[in-house]
Structure formats: structure tokens, C-alpha cells
Amino acid sequence: MRKITYREALREALREEMRRDPTVFLLGEDIGRYWGGAFKVTEGLAEEFGDERVRDTPISESAIIGAAVGAAITGMRPVAEIMFGDLTALAVDQIANQAAKIRYMFGGQAKVPLVIRTPFGAGVNIAAHHSQSLEAWYMHVPGLYVAVPSTPYDAKGLLKTAIRNDNPVFFCEHKLLYPIEGEVPEEEYTVPLGVADVKREGEDVTVVATLYMVHKALEAAEKLETEGISVEVVDPRTLTPLDKQTIIKSVKKTGRLVVVSEDCKTAGVSAEIAAVVAEEAIDYLDAPIKRVAEPDTPIPFSPPLEQYVIPNEKSIIKAVREVV
Amino acid sequence: MYRKMFEIRSFEEKVFELYAQNMVPGTIHLYAGEEAVAVGVCSNLRKDDYITSTHRGHGHCIAKGADPKRIMAEILGKKTGYCKGKGGSMHIADFKVGMLGATAVVGAGIPIAMGAGLSIKLRGTDQVVACFFGEGASNQGTFHEGINMAAIWKLPVIFVCENNLYAMGTRQSRVMLIENIADRAASYGIPGVTVDGNDVLAVYEAAREAVERARRGEGPTLIECKTYRHKGHSRVDPAKYRPKEEVEEWLRKDPIKRLREKLLQTNVLAEEEIQRVEEEVSVEIEEAVKFAVESPYPAPEEALEDVYA
């Protein structure tokens, strides 16, 4: 099968959906013909679809999401890009109070079919305002779906699903994933929301990981195999809805759980997944649940400081060894 | 227009009465005193045009053609309400008449209205959007972001600032150094006009021009309507921060009284005709109350529905 990058996979999804459905349009800062998006995801799309449908905006995050909300409730399918995940904080009212609540508080009268794409993640030395991972904020908002694709295949399939879905989808990308290559079929496919993917099968311990951490977990699993520890890596692919069944099924098989997530440990993604397993499958656990996450600090700048806080292969291996 | 204004006033008086009888859960923000704004603007709109509204939104709903029965039922938390009891007084919407909903976050409707305008432009129709908000909202960042975007893209939006002088208890002069919100339009390169918001004909004329301009694809207008709320900010507010003379002066400028006098003086309508309209409206509002009171509450577990489509 052909291989393309995560970035190209996202671009293909946007291009195919824009060709398929004239109500799909993109808006965001510098996504158009002059720059092609800060991470070049939208490069070339303005040339094909024009400046109206690939719309450069002023630096106004709140109004970018507000524009998407207003357009979505009146028949369009906007895909808004927020240049860095940290900057979604500028638009939280529009995301959490408006996009997510409009359908509910108006008694189901409205559909809000919009996608908010944004990159999270540390590791490129751009410090506290461009590196944080805030997926858990948005998991806490009923009315939103939250996607966290880790591979080009999942990125393309989930983005197409998100665009076609009639609800607001908060679509988390990761800066370090954009250049990663993976197999993506030429033919049409989608990936459903709420279906986890077992990225590697194993017998001794379940490692649940998301986004870039899936790759770190897979590297750790390779190493651990040489020590005779068989690791199963489960990638939820979407945090809302969360595919609890696949996670629990894996825990029932292995009896051990390590959750890896590149966000602050307190009230983070790993906390929710650990709580689900503790609540619904504690009787199957042979060891305490371990969480590998970032300490509760902002992301620092200097490379040694930054590398210290991001979970990595070594911290995952250490956690796995502690439970087996 | 007189009928609509009288309808809003009668509706709000009934809400106040029901509130006093402990029949309204939560809070209420009454539109009484500001009727000329909603009616003057919405009288220029077609059914397929949109509006966005605020926490003080009952008047906007009625002016845009929503059914008072279902508005009242929503205010009482009934299943037959527009939002099946999930929204209440501050969150009424009727998408069938282009009422895109009331947001209770001050200023949050401004970017949403702009987005509806963007949708109109992309779909290539000649609809317009009227976006209502108070003078307090003009201090929010969303005001700046939303109007600027509407301006640069020439979106068909009419930004209607209902300047009732007070944001809760905060008088305008304490939070901004300008007197006219419309002056802010200059920052966005769009027309800004200030009108007597208690003169429905003045509001109508200003809105007519703005709507025509928007339909021609020439972009947004900011209309500031100077008005006054007759009651306090919300249910608990006796509005002691407002000088008695000021309240009395504004009560003399009651938009409904003024229009009534004008209609009589200019012989547009005779006293009996006006009374007949008023009686018809009173009957209609009584029916709305009856419908709302007699409607059932939603089943508790309906709280779990409508989160996702």
C-alpha cells in the first residue's frame, strides 16, 4: 500500500470532502494561498477551491469559532483551524458554551456540524504558549466529540467522519505527527468515532496511549518484548466517545493497565481512562493502574527541561516493569 | 408595529405576574421599555432572515414571529416550550422563523451572527442577519472580533446595540469614555448610526437602510438605539442605582405610549381601532398563559436527550 504523511492524509481528507460537499469550507489564520497553514496542512487547497472556501481570517480565535458556529447552524459545514492548541483558550466560550450547548439548550432544534482542527503536543522547543496538550478540557464538555488520531490512516479516516458528522468535533492533531508516514489506501474509507484500535497485540499488560504517545508506546513495546514482556497497545482514537469496551476487553485479557498521555496528570486523559477501568473492571486487575503523564507544570522551553516533562519510551518501560 | 409592541409589553407584564406567583423557575430579564428596537428592526426582515438574541430576548422572539404560546411554555419550563424546557427564558430559539437563539453569555451572539452572515454569503442568497446586543456587550472582545470580520468580508449583518444605559448596575459612563456606541463603527470602516430607540419609526428607518445595504452586498451597519428598561436587570433587581428622575423621564418616553399618541394625532388609527388591537392581543396573551400553565413538564429523563445529533 502507498505511504503518505499524516499532514498529507489530513489534506486529502479536506480535499475529498470539499470536492464531495460544496457546504464544506475552511477558515483559520494563514491557511490560504499565502502560507498554506502554519503546519502546511491546507497547502494548495486555496488554489483548488478559491479564497472564499479556504478563508484566511484575522487573528481572532473567538470569532473564528463563532463564525463556524453561525455558519454551521445555517447549513454549512465549516472546518476551523486554530493554529496552536493552546490558543483554543481564546475561544473556549464559543467552543464550550456555544458550539457544544446550542443543540441541547435549544431542545434539539439545531445541528452544529463543525470541526475544530488544532495541533497539541510538546517537543519542538516552543515553550509554554505553543506546546500544551488540552484534550482533557474538551473531554469535559458534553456536546463535543474529541478525536485524537495517531497515524495517517486514522487521521484521514477520522477527519472525513468528523466533517460528515452533525455535531461539533474537536479534532486534536500533534505537531510531531505531521511528518510521520504511514499506509493509507487510495480508495475511499472512513474511521468511525468511538472505535478504538489495538495497535499491537500482547498478553501481559495493556498500554492505552493517544496521539504521539502511541508511537512511544509501540517503541517501548518492541524493547519490552526482548525482555519477554508482551505489551498490548490500545489507541482509543477518539476520547469522546470513548470506546470503553475495547479497553476493558484488553484489560480482562492482560490484567494490567498503564495509561500514557501527553498532558498534565491531574484530571487528565489518563485519569479518566484509569477511572473507567477502576469502576468497571477492577476485578480483572492483578496490579495497580499506572499512569504515565506530564507533571503539573507548563511546558518549559530549554530542551533538557522540556524533555524531562514529556513522557517517553523510558518512562513507559519503567511503568510497565512496575506492574508486571 | 403597534400590535407587535403591545404584544411584547403585554407578554412581559404577564411574565412578571406569573413570576410574582412563583410560577416561573429561575430568573427573568424583561424587555418592557425596549419594544421599539426589536419591532422597528424585525419589521424590515423576511421570515428567512435571521436574528440572534440575548438574555433579554422575549421581545426579539415575538418580533421575529415566534409563537407566544411556546415562548411562555419555555419560560415556565414546560415540554411544549420551544426548547422542550431545556433552555428557559434566556435561551429561546425558533429556527423555523430564523430566530437562531438567545445566548446568555454577553456578546457571544456577535460572532455567531457574523457566521450566519458568512453562511449567507457562501450560499449566495440575499438573506440578512440582525444581531441584538446591549451596550455592555460592546466592551467584550467578541464585539471587536465579530464586527471587524463582518466588515472585512462585507457580510450582510445589522448589528443592533440596545443601549439601555446600564449593564446590570453599571452605568455606561463608568465603563466607557464615549457616549455613542455607534462611534465604534469607525474603527471597522462601516456606517454607525445612533437613533432614538424609543421611537419605533426612527428605528425602522435606520434598520431599513441597513437591511437594504446588507442585501445589496455592501456589508454591515452598526445601529445604536438609545432606550431604557422599565424594570430592573433581572428578577431580583429593584434598580436602586438609577435616579428616580431618570426613570420618570424615560417612562414619559415610553415607546408604546408615544406610538399610540402619534397614531391618534396623525389619524392613522382611531381610538376604537387601537383598543380593538389591544383587546385582541390581550386575548392572545391570555391564551399563551393558559397553554403554558396547562402544558406538562418534561419527563425528568429527557434531561439526557439532545446532547448530540
Interface residues (C-beta under 8 A of the other chain):
Chain A: F25 E52 R53 T57 P58 S60 S62 A63 I65 G66 A67 A68 V69 G70 A71 A72 I73 T74 G75 M76 P78 D93 Q94 N97 Q98 I102 R103 Y104 M105 F106 G107 G108 Q109 A110 K111 V112 P113 P142 G143 Y145 D166 N167
Chain B: Y50 T52 G81 Y82 C83 K84 G85 K86 G87 H91 A93 D94 F95 L100 G101 T103 V105 A108 I110 P111 I112 A113 M114 G115 A116 G117 L118 S119 I120 K121 L122 R123 V129 G141 T142 E145 G146 N148 M149 I152 E305 D306 V307 Y308 A309
